[in-house]
């Protein structure tokens, strides 16, 4: 597995936290407040964005803590169901399907969305969104795009 391609929720969360820790804005900073207006601390102040990270890492819930209180869900079954619903649409001649049309195919909306992320990662669908918070289009990767359509002889 290549770094940056998490397969499990645990791997995704760990990679997000690692990325957060490595960002420039999370570095410690020093500020000289000697010339601050009255009422503020004087002298050099250190702001350490990592101060709470060690505690967070040590007290991070284990996989058992997170999954022990939930009912068992088989993501592969959800992925198969979402893929089946999409295949039915593609077999009917559609190249693209709106997320709104299949939002409950995997049970709850977030389950369908997670299944789509897995399907996209596996190359079974292409996801496209024209604008932030816009409609999510689910495209059949086997469908010819406008520039790839076959030309008749």
Secondary structure as UniProt FT lines:
FT   TURN            3..4
FT   HELIX           9..21
FT   HELIX           24..26
FT   STRAND          29..32
FT   TURN            34..35
FT   TURN            38..39
FT   STRAND          44..47
FT   TURN            49..52
FT   HELIX           53..58
FT   HELIX           63..67
FT   TURN            68..69
FT   HELIX           75..91
FT   TURN            92..93
FT   STRAND          96..98
FT   HELIX           99..102
FT   TURN            103..106
FT   HELIX           109..121
FT   TURN            122..123
FT   STRAND          126..129
FT   TURN            132..133
FT   STRAND          136..139
FT   TURN            141..142
FT   HELIX           146..148
//
